[in-house]
Every structure is written in structure tokens, then in C-alpha cells.
Amino acid sequence: MVWLPLLVLGVAIVLESFSLRTAIKEANHVRHGQSWVKFIRHAKSPELPVILLEDLAALIGLVLAFGGVGMTVITHNPIWDAIGTLAIGVLLVLVAIVLGLETSSLLVGEGATAQDTGKIRKALKETDGVESVIHMKTLYLGPDELMVGAKIAVAEKATGKQIAKIIDTAEANIRAAVPAARVIYLEPDLLRAPAKVAPTKPVATK
């Protein structure tokens, strides 16, 4: 009966392999050619990265357990079982750290990527009537829902009707450039030159 634990672990490895294979197939539908590291780091929905890492850790843990038990059975030295258990513990700690680091941004709020931010800024600047982008902030409200808030400079002589048309056009351009930008707040303002600070006179000391 000493081989029974190995049989159980072998069956578990096969079943966990199927589970990991399913998770990989589902992730391939949404990662759009990204590397696995980039997909896990930048995924806005944590479910798939968490499942992938959990399944991968479980499979590696089962392999470590199989190796530890197998070496114990072969050598009759229980130290191998202890080594396998210790390795599994270290593995779980590492996975927990990675998951904590990669999902912490979703807890405190994550903005758009540099690429999407550039697309949004370009869409605003190319909108007729927008003289410049004074200030802009982005924040993901959900996996596929990005909020964009920006202060844009318009012409001083623009009427209320013209400003409303500029904002509507700018919102349409942003959504065309970045479809995830579903919540958009645009504040029109005038582009003012920075105030000049009068030079200070030197003070003579005795």
C-alpha cells in the first residue's frame, strides 16, 4: 500500500492538468497575443490570472509532492517528504506574493495604459475646437469600463452651443480610439499664460 499515495497524486496531477489546460484556453481568447507575464500583470479582470496562477501552483505542488513521496518510498528516508512539503510551502508563499502585487492596483484604482492614454490625448487634440489638453486623468471602474476626466482648452470666443458640439465630438473621438472609455467627463476652459513672478530685489546685509 506504500504506492497508494503515489497513485492518488498521479490521478490528481492528470486532473489538475486538464483544469490548467481549460484555463489556458479561456485566457487565450482575451489576451490578444500578449505574453503571459504581460497578460497577468495588466489584466483588468483578476479572475483568469488568479485561476491560472492557482492551477499552475496546484500542478507544481502536486509534482513536488509526488517527487517527495516517491523519493521517500524509494530511499525509505522521510527527509524527502519533508523537503517536498517545505518546497510546496515556499511555492504557495511566492504565488500569494505575486497575486498580491498584481491585484493590488485593482484595489486602489488603476488608470489606462500609456498606449491608451496616448490614444485618448491624440483623439482630444485632433478634435476641431480643442486647442489643447490642460489636464487628464483616467481610472478603470471595471474590467471593461474606463473613466476619463479631462480639462480641455477651447477658444475664448466659443459660444455655449459651439462648446457643447466640441465636447460631443471629443467624446465620440475618444470612444472610437479607446472603446473601453465609457464614462467621460470633459471640462472646457481657457488656456491662460502662466503668471509672471516679479523678480526679487537683492537685499544687502551688513
Backbone as CSV, one residue per row, in Angstrom:
resi,resn,N_x,N_y,N_z,CA_x,CA_y,CA_z,C_x,C_y,C_z
1,MET,0.811,-1.217,0.000,0.000,0.000,0.000,0.847,1.270,0.000
2,VAL,2.165,1.095,0.004,3.016,2.285,0.033,2.918,3.079,-1.267
3,TRP,2.453,2.401,-2.340,2.337,3.089,-3.614,0.995,3.791,-3.791
4,LEU,0.083,3.610,-2.844,-1.242,4.229,-2.955,-1.165,5.759,-2.981
5,PRO,-0.365,6.394,-2.117,-0.262,7.862,-2.210,0.232,8.340,-3.574
6,LEU,1.155,7.570,-4.169,1.652,7.952,-5.488,0.560,7.836,-6.541
7,LEU,-0.291,6.804,-6.415,-1.403,6.641,-7.348,-2.378,7.805,-7.233
8,VAL,-2.708,8.167,-5.995,-3.633,9.289,-5.773,-3.049,10.585,-6.331
9,LEU,-1.773,10.826,-6.062,-1.131,12.041,-6.563,-1.048,12.041,-8.088
10,GLY,-0.803,10.860,-8.682,-0.755,10.769,-10.135,-2.082,11.120,-10.773
11,VAL,-3.182,10.595,-10.205,-4.522,10.924,-10.716,-4.795,12.416,-10.550
12,ALA,-4.402,12.973,-9.398,-4.613,14.400,-9.146,-3.841,15.262,-10.139
13,ILE,-2.623,14.835,-10.495,-1.825,15.580,-11.473,-2.515,15.597,-12.831
14,VAL,-3.063,14.456,-13.237,-3.762,14.385,-14.525,-4.980,15.299,-14.528
15,LEU,-5.782,15.244,-13.468,-6.985,16.075,-13.392,-6.631,17.561,-13.346
16,GLU,-5.602,17.910,-12.586,-5.197,19.318,-12.487,-4.635,19.816,-13.810
17,SER,-4.013,18.923,-14.578,-3.506,19.303,-15.896,-4.647,19.693,-16.819
18,PHE,-5.749,18.946,-16.769,-6.925,19.293,-17.570,-7.499,20.637,-17.141
19,SER,-7.519,20.890,-15.834,-8.026,22.166,-15.326,-7.169,23.329,-15.810
20,LEU,-5.845,23.173,-15.755,-4.943,24.223,-16.228,-5.087,24.427,-17.731
21,ARG,-5.264,23.330,-18.467,-5.442,23.430,-19.921,-6.695,24.230,-20.254
22,THR,-7.772,24.011,-19.511,-9.009,24.762,-19.736,-8.806,26.245,-19.447
23,ALA,-8.109,26.560,-18.358,-7.843,27.958,-18.009,-6.996,28.642,-19.079
24,ILE,-6.020,27.923,-19.623,-5.170,28.490,-20.675,-5.986,28.773,-21.932
25,LYS,-6.885,27.857,-22.300,-7.722,28.053,-23.483,-8.615,29.271,-23.321
26,GLU,-9.196,29.448,-22.131,-10.057,30.608,-21.885,-9.248,31.900,-21.915
27,ALA,-8.038,31.865,-21.358,-7.203,33.070,-21.332,-6.747,33.460,-22.732
28,ASN,-6.538,32.474,-23.607,-6.091,32.765,-24.968,-7.113,33.576,-25.746
29,HIS,-8.388,33.495,-25.341,-9.436,34.247,-26.034,-9.365,35.736,-25.725
30,VAL,-8.761,36.108,-24.612,-8.797,37.514,-24.177,-7.417,38.162,-24.065
31,ARG,-6.354,37.387,-24.193,-5.030,38.013,-24.002,-4.495,38.647,-25.283
32,HIS,-5.105,38.363,-26.440,-4.826,39.075,-27.690,-3.330,39.140,-28.019
33,GLY,-2.668,38.006,-27.956,-1.273,37.944,-28.363,-0.276,38.450,-27.347
34,GLN,-0.736,38.886,-26.188,0.193,39.338,-25.153,0.970,38.149,-24.582
35,SER,2.147,38.427,-24.081,2.873,37.380,-23.368,2.126,37.068,-22.077
36,TRP,2.399,35.889,-21.506,1.686,35.500,-20.286,2.012,36.440,-19.134
37,VAL,3.249,36.869,-19.046,3.631,37.790,-17.962,2.889,39.111,-18.106
38,LYS,2.843,39.644,-19.333,2.155,40.916,-19.562,0.657,40.778,-19.335
39,PHE,0.087,39.636,-19.744,-1.349,39.422,-19.550,-1.706,39.410,-18.071
40,ILE,-0.922,38.702,-17.271,-1.202,38.620,-15.833,-0.987,39.971,-15.162
41,ARG,0.016,40.715,-15.607,0.331,41.993,-14.964,-0.683,43.072,-15.291
42,HIS,-1.248,43.044,-16.513,-2.094,44.148,-16.949,-3.562,43.771,-17.103
43,ALA,-3.939,42.568,-16.709,-5.343,42.167,-16.816,-6.202,43.017,-15.886
44,LYS,-7.303,43.567,-16.427,-8.195,44.396,-15.617,-9.215,43.553,-14.862
45,SER,-9.414,42.315,-15.330,-10.290,41.373,-14.634,-9.413,40.315,-13.972
46,PRO,-9.424,40.226,-12.642,-8.470,39.351,-11.951,-8.822,37.872,-11.985
47,GLU,-10.037,37.517,-12.448,-10.474,36.128,-12.328,-9.550,35.161,-13.060
48,LEU,-9.295,35.427,-14.351,-8.480,34.493,-15.129,-7.034,34.415,-14.634
49,PRO,-6.348,35.542,-14.388,-4.984,35.422,-13.844,-4.923,34.662,-12.528
50,VAL,-5.908,34.877,-11.659,-5.926,34.171,-10.374,-6.096,32.675,-10.593
51,ILE,-7.033,32.305,-11.477,-7.267,30.883,-11.752,-6.029,30.249,-12.380
52,LEU,-5.400,30.968,-13.323,-4.192,30.444,-13.968,-3.082,30.185,-12.952
53,LEU,-2.827,31.169,-12.101,-1.754,31.013,-11.119,-2.088,29.939,-10.094
54,GLU,-3.354,29.861,-9.692,-3.753,28.832,-8.726,-3.606,27.437,-9.320
55,ASP,-4.062,27.267,-10.565,-3.943,25.950,-11.206,-2.483,25.575,-11.436
56,LEU,-1.680,26.559,-11.859,-0.260,26.290,-12.081,0.434,25.923,-10.772
57,ALA,0.121,26.668,-9.706,0.721,26.372,-8.400,0.280,25.005,-7.895
58,ALA,-1.006,24.677,-8.109,-1.507,23.374,-7.667,-0.808,22.239,-8.406
59,LEU,-0.619,22.417,-9.723,0.038,21.371,-10.512,1.499,21.199,-10.087
60,ILE,2.204,22.317,-9.915,3.604,22.230,-9.469,3.681,21.624,-8.073
61,GLY,2.735,22.009,-7.198,2.709,21.452,-5.849,2.489,19.954,-5.845
62,LEU,1.598,19.476,-6.721,1.357,18.036,-6.815,2.595,17.300,-7.324
63,VAL,3.287,17.910,-8.288,4.519,17.293,-8.801,5.577,17.230,-7.704
64,LEU,5.690,18.302,-6.916,6.648,18.300,-5.806,6.281,17.246,-4.765
65,ALA,4.975,17.148,-4.478,4.529,16.134,-3.515,4.797,14.727,-4.043
66,PHE,4.534,14.520,-5.341,4.796,13.215,-5.952,6.282,12.871,-5.857
67,GLY,7.136,13.862,-6.144,8.570,13.620,-6.054,9.021,13.326,-4.638
68,GLY,8.484,14.093,-3.665,8.867,13.871,-2.273,8.440,12.515,-1.759
69,VAL,7.186,12.145,-2.046,6.688,10.841,-1.596,7.412,9.714,-2.325
70,GLY,7.638,9.911,-3.640,8.330,8.884,-4.413,9.736,8.624,-3.899
71,MET,10.470,9.683,-3.607,11.825,9.510,-3.076,11.809,8.876,-1.687
72,THR,10.775,9.200,-0.903,10.661,8.582,0.425,10.424,7.083,0.310
73,VAL,9.560,6.696,-0.645,9.275,5.272,-0.846,10.516,4.539,-1.347
74,ILE,11.252,5.178,-2.252,12.419,4.516,-2.838,13.574,4.413,-1.844
75,THR,13.852,5.488,-1.124,15.028,5.529,-0.238,14.709,5.164,1.206
76,HIS,13.406,5.114,1.530,12.966,4.879,2.913,13.506,5.951,3.871
77,ASN,13.725,7.128,3.317,14.204,8.257,4.124,13.122,9.338,4.135
78,PRO,12.488,9.581,5.298,11.379,10.542,5.353,11.798,11.987,5.115
79,ILE,13.091,12.244,5.038,13.539,13.619,4.819,13.046,14.156,3.485
80,TRP,12.877,13.265,2.499,12.398,13.698,1.187,10.958,14.198,1.248
81,ASP,10.157,13.547,2.065,8.778,14.001,2.246,8.758,15.395,2.867
82,ALA,9.653,15.609,3.839,9.739,16.925,4.481,10.212,17.989,3.495
83,ILE,11.179,17.625,2.644,11.671,18.574,1.639,10.561,18.953,0.662
84,GLY,9.787,17.951,0.233,8.673,18.221,-0.670,7.645,19.138,-0.041
85,THR,7.328,18.889,1.233,6.361,19.733,1.939,6.871,21.163,2.068
86,LEU,8.162,21.308,2.390,8.764,22.640,2.506,8.736,23.374,1.168
87,ALA,9.031,22.664,0.088,9.021,23.282,-1.240,7.622,23.761,-1.609
88,ILE,6.603,22.973,-1.260,5.219,23.375,-1.534,4.873,24.634,-0.743
89,GLY,5.311,24.697,0.505,5.056,25.887,1.317,5.685,27.134,0.719
90,VAL,6.934,27.017,0.256,7.609,28.151,-0.385,6.874,28.562,-1.654
91,LEU,6.420,27.570,-2.425,5.678,27.844,-3.655,4.410,28.639,-3.366
92,LEU,3.666,28.237,-2.345,2.423,28.931,-2.003,2.689,30.371,-1.569
93,VAL,3.760,30.576,-0.828,4.109,31.940,-0.400,4.437,32.813,-1.613
94,LEU,5.211,32.269,-2.563,5.578,33.027,-3.756,4.353,33.384,-4.589
95,VAL,3.446,32.422,-4.758,2.229,32.682,-5.532,1.375,33.738,-4.840
96,ALA,1.276,33.663,-3.517,0.498,34.659,-2.772,1.086,36.054,-2.944
97,ILE,2.414,36.163,-2.938,3.064,37.462,-3.125,2.791,38.008,-4.522
98,VAL,2.917,37.143,-5.536,2.672,37.570,-6.915,1.231,38.032,-7.087
99,LEU,0.280,37.256,-6.569,-1.126,37.638,-6.674,-1.390,38.950,-5.948
100,GLY,-0.782,39.126,-4.787,-0.976,40.367,-4.043,-0.455,41.572,-4.794
101,LEU,0.727,41.428,-5.404,1.318,42.540,-6.146,0.523,42.872,-7.401
102,GLU,0.067,41.832,-8.101,-0.594,42.055,-9.376,-2.041,42.506,-9.241
103,THR,-2.683,42.244,-8.133,-4.081,42.653,-7.951,-4.223,43.862,-7.046
104,SER,-3.139,44.323,-6.444,-3.243,45.478,-5.544,-3.685,46.719,-6.299
105,SER,-3.235,46.853,-7.561,-3.614,48.027,-8.343,-5.110,48.061,-8.603
106,LEU,-5.752,46.881,-8.670,-7.196,46.842,-8.884,-7.943,47.270,-7.632
107,LEU,-7.314,47.126,-6.476,-7.955,47.519,-5.226,-7.870,49.024,-5.013
108,VAL,-6.751,49.634,-5.347,-6.561,51.064,-5.109,-6.932,51.899,-6.331
109,GLY,-7.204,51.276,-7.454,-7.577,52.011,-8.654,-6.439,52.038,-9.660
110,GLU,-6.740,51.672,-10.896,-5.718,51.599,-11.944,-6.153,52.433,-13.124
111,GLY,-5.234,53.214,-13.652,-5.532,54.045,-14.803,-5.279,53.315,-16.104
112,ALA,-5.509,54.016,-17.205,-5.301,53.438,-18.528,-3.813,53.222,-18.774
113,THR,-3.518,52.322,-19.689,-2.125,52.088,-20.060,-1.575,53.315,-20.781
114,ALA,-0.258,53.387,-20.885,0.372,54.518,-21.571,-0.083,54.591,-23.028
115,GLN,-0.286,53.431,-23.641,-0.728,53.404,-25.038,-2.133,53.978,-25.178
116,ASP,-3.059,53.554,-24.306,-4.428,54.070,-24.366,-4.482,55.546,-23.983
117,THR,-3.662,55.950,-23.016,-3.615,57.364,-22.636,-3.181,58.219,-23.820
118,GLY,-2.193,57.738,-24.567,-1.753,58.459,-25.757,-2.848,58.553,-26.810
119,LYS,-3.615,57.473,-26.976,-4.716,57.488,-27.950,-5.788,58.493,-27.548
120,ILE,-6.109,58.537,-26.253,-7.131,59.471,-25.771,-6.672,60.910,-25.959
121,ARG,-5.431,61.183,-25.587,-4.897,62.547,-25.732,-4.860,62.960,-27.212
122,LYS,-4.489,62.031,-28.083,-4.454,62.327,-29.512,-5.857,62.594,-30.044
123,ALA,-6.840,61.792,-29.592,-8.223,61.991,-30.033,-8.740,63.361,-29.618
124,LEU,-8.370,63.805,-28.430,-8.799,65.130,-27.970,-8.140,66.233,-28.791
125,LYS,-6.837,66.117,-29.015,-6.121,67.166,-29.737,-6.567,67.277,-31.190
126,GLU,-7.020,66.156,-31.768,-7.449,66.172,-33.165,-8.901,66.600,-33.327
127,THR,-9.586,66.877,-32.222,-10.974,67.342,-32.278,-11.001,68.825,-32.624
128,ASP,-11.786,69.184,-33.629,-11.909,70.593,-34.011,-12.471,71.403,-32.848
129,GLY,-11.791,72.489,-32.519,-12.241,73.351,-31.431,-11.474,73.145,-30.146
130,VAL,-10.761,72.025,-30.035,-9.942,71.773,-28.843,-8.536,72.302,-29.117
131,GLU,-8.156,73.330,-28.372,-6.846,73.939,-28.587,-5.721,73.148,-27.921
132,SER,-6.010,72.558,-26.764,-5.006,71.740,-26.082,-5.673,70.983,-24.946
133,VAL,-4.959,70.004,-24.413,-5.422,69.247,-23.251,-4.669,69.785,-22.036
134,ILE,-5.394,70.430,-21.134,-4.762,71.043,-19.968,-4.424,69.997,-18.915
135,HIS,-5.366,69.097,-18.676,-5.185,68.110,-17.604,-6.059,66.901,-17.914
136,MET,-5.579,65.702,-17.583,-6.365,64.499,-17.867,-6.072,63.415,-16.846
137,LYS,-7.114,62.715,-16.434,-6.996,61.583,-15.520,-7.850,60.434,-16.048
138,THR,-7.382,59.200,-15.820,-8.154,58.017,-16.211,-8.213,57.048,-15.040
139,LEU,-9.291,56.270,-15.000,-9.465,55.298,-13.918,-10.380,54.180,-14.390
140,TYR,-9.956,52.941,-14.182,-10.802,51.802,-14.525,-11.831,51.583,-13.428
141,LEU,-13.115,51.615,-13.812,-14.211,51.343,-12.888,-14.567,49.867,-12.869
142,GLY,-14.158,49.146,-13.886,-14.420,47.715,-14.014,-13.489,47.148,-15.063
143,PRO,-13.584,45.850,-15.327,-12.680,45.220,-16.297,-12.714,45.866,-17.674
144,ASP,-13.897,46.311,-18.119,-14.034,46.887,-19.458,-14.708,48.246,-19.415
145,GLU,-14.539,48.973,-18.330,-15.176,50.289,-18.196,-14.150,51.296,-17.676
146,LEU,-13.729,52.181,-18.569,-12.716,53.179,-18.242,-13.358,54.550,-18.107
147,MET,-13.011,55.253,-17.036,-13.485,56.621,-16.849,-12.381,57.587,-17.259
148,VAL,-12.766,58.598,-18.034,-11.825,59.615,-18.493,-12.316,60.977,-18.036
149,GLY,-11.474,61.702,-17.353,-11.777,63.073,-16.962,-10.698,63.990,-17.491
150,ALA,-11.090,65.044,-18.195,-10.089,65.927,-18.798,-10.581,67.365,-18.811
151,LYS,-9.639,68.277,-18.671,-9.908,69.704,-18.839,-9.288,70.115,-20.163
152,ILE,-10.124,70.625,-21.062,-9.662,70.970,-22.403,-9.779,72.473,-22.622
153,ALA,-8.854,73.004,-23.390,-8.864,74.428,-23.708,-9.642,74.659,-24.995
154,VAL,-10.577,75.612,-24.949,-11.361,75.982,-26.130,-11.135,77.463,-26.418
155,ALA,-11.600,77.894,-27.574,-11.428,79.295,-27.958,-12.202,80.207,-27.015
156,GLU,-11.643,81.358,-26.750,-12.276,82.293,-25.809,-13.618,82.788,-26.327
157,LYS,-13.750,82.876,-27.646,-14.983,83.405,-28.236,-16.005,82.309,-28.543
158,ALA,-15.727,81.077,-28.165,-16.661,79.981,-28.452,-17.952,80.160,-27.661
159,THR,-19.086,79.949,-28.332,-20.385,80.066,-27.671,-20.718,78.768,-26.943
160,GLY,-21.752,78.822,-26.110,-22.164,77.623,-25.385,-22.548,76.497,-26.324
161,LYS,-23.220,76.827,-27.425,-23.621,75.809,-28.392,-22.399,75.185,-29.059
162,GLN,-21.418,76.015,-29.383,-20.201,75.502,-30.010,-19.413,74.606,-29.048
163,ILE,-19.355,75.012,-27.780,-18.635,74.208,-26.783,-19.305,72.850,-26.599
164,ALA,-20.658,72.839,-26.585,-21.384,71.574,-26.447,-21.076,70.646,-27.621
165,LYS,-20.996,71.221,-28.827,-20.681,70.410,-30.011,-19.252,69.882,-29.936
166,ILE,-18.332,70.724,-29.453,-16.935,70.294,-29.310,-16.833,69.117,-28.347
167,ILE,-17.535,69.211,-27.216,-17.488,68.144,-26.210,-18.078,66.852,-26.763
168,ASP,-19.221,66.949,-27.466,-19.842,65.749,-28.045,-18.906,65.081,-29.053
169,THR,-18.269,65.896,-29.889,-17.344,65.350,-30.885,-16.131,64.714,-30.217
170,ALA,-15.616,65.381,-29.177,-14.452,64.849,-28.466,-14.779,63.516,-27.807
171,GLU,-15.963,63.405,-27.201,-16.365,62.143,-26.572,-16.460,61.027,-27.605
172,ALA,-17.037,61.338,-28.768,-17.146,60.328,-29.828,-15.762,59.894,-30.309
173,ASN,-14.839,60.839,-30.433,-13.482,60.509,-30.878,-12.757,59.637,-29.854
174,ILE,-12.959,59.931,-28.569,-12.320,59.132,-27.521,-12.836,57.700,-27.556
175,ARG,-14.154,57.543,-27.669,-14.738,56.190,-27.682,-14.317,55.417,-28.925
176,ALA,-14.119,56.119,-30.027,-13.652,55.442,-31.241,-12.207,54.972,-31.079
177,ALA,-11.404,55.765,-30.373,-9.995,55.410,-30.181,-9.816,54.342,-29.119
178,VAL,-10.583,54.456,-28.017,-10.492,53.504,-26.901,-11.917,53.103,-26.513
179,PRO,-12.435,51.996,-27.051,-13.822,51.592,-26.773,-14.132,51.399,-25.296
180,ALA,-13.138,51.085,-24.482,-13.387,50.875,-23.050,-13.731,52.169,-22.331
181,ALA,-13.453,53.323,-22.951,-13.748,54.621,-22.333,-15.245,54.891,-22.441
182,ARG,-15.988,54.442,-21.445,-17.447,54.560,-21.471,-17.965,55.725,-20.637
183,VAL,-17.196,56.125,-19.633,-17.596,57.247,-18.780,-16.605,58.378,-19.024
184,ILE,-17.094,59.489,-19.591,-16.212,60.589,-19.982,-16.738,61.900,-19.412
185,TYR,-15.860,62.614,-18.747,-16.189,63.936,-18.219,-15.186,64.932,-18.796
186,LEU,-15.696,65.896,-19.567,-14.839,66.907,-20.170,-15.236,68.285,-19.653
187,GLU,-14.257,69.028,-19.190,-14.491,70.375,-18.663,-13.803,71.394,-19.572
188,PRO,-14.590,72.272,-20.227,-13.972,73.286,-21.081,-13.375,74.413,-20.250
189,ASP,-12.275,74.957,-20.718,-11.613,76.053,-20.013,-10.838,76.876,-21.029
190,LEU,-10.310,77.993,-20.572,-9.498,78.850,-21.424,-8.032,78.617,-21.108
191,LEU,-7.227,78.634,-22.146,-5.798,78.435,-21.967,-5.170,79.756,-21.556
192,ARG,-4.696,79.799,-20.344,-4.124,81.034,-19.808,-2.607,80.910,-19.735
193,ALA,-1.942,82.007,-19.996,-0.483,82.037,-19.858,-0.128,82.032,-18.385
194,PRO,0.929,81.344,-18.007,1.315,81.329,-16.595,1.668,82.718,-16.101
195,ALA,1.252,83.009,-14.885,1.508,84.329,-14.313,3.000,84.538,-14.121
196,LYS,3.427,85.746,-14.478,4.845,86.071,-14.325,5.123,86.526,-12.899
197,VAL,6.142,85.983,-12.323,6.523,86.346,-10.961,7.551,87.462,-11.019
198,ALA,7.280,88.548,-10.307,8.194,89.686,-10.308,9.518,89.288,-9.680
199,PRO,10.609,89.695,-10.312,11.917,89.333,-9.746,12.134,89.996,-8.391
200,THR,12.758,89.291,-7.527,13.032,89.835,-6.192,14.310,90.657,-6.223
201,LYS,14.304,91.728,-5.440,15.478,92.589,-5.378,16.460,92.043,-4.356
202,PRO,17.727,92.095,-4.674,18.713,91.613,-3.702,18.729,92.502,-2.463
203,VAL,18.874,91.896,-1.337,18.911,92.612,-0.070,20.343,92.618,0.434
204,ALA,20.848,93.817,0.656,22.226,93.932,1.137,22.266,93.715,2.635
205,THR,23.201,92.955,3.072,23.365,92.708,4.502,24.682,93.272,4.975
206,LYS,24.668,93.783,6.166,25.891,94.342,6.747,26.444,93.408,7.797
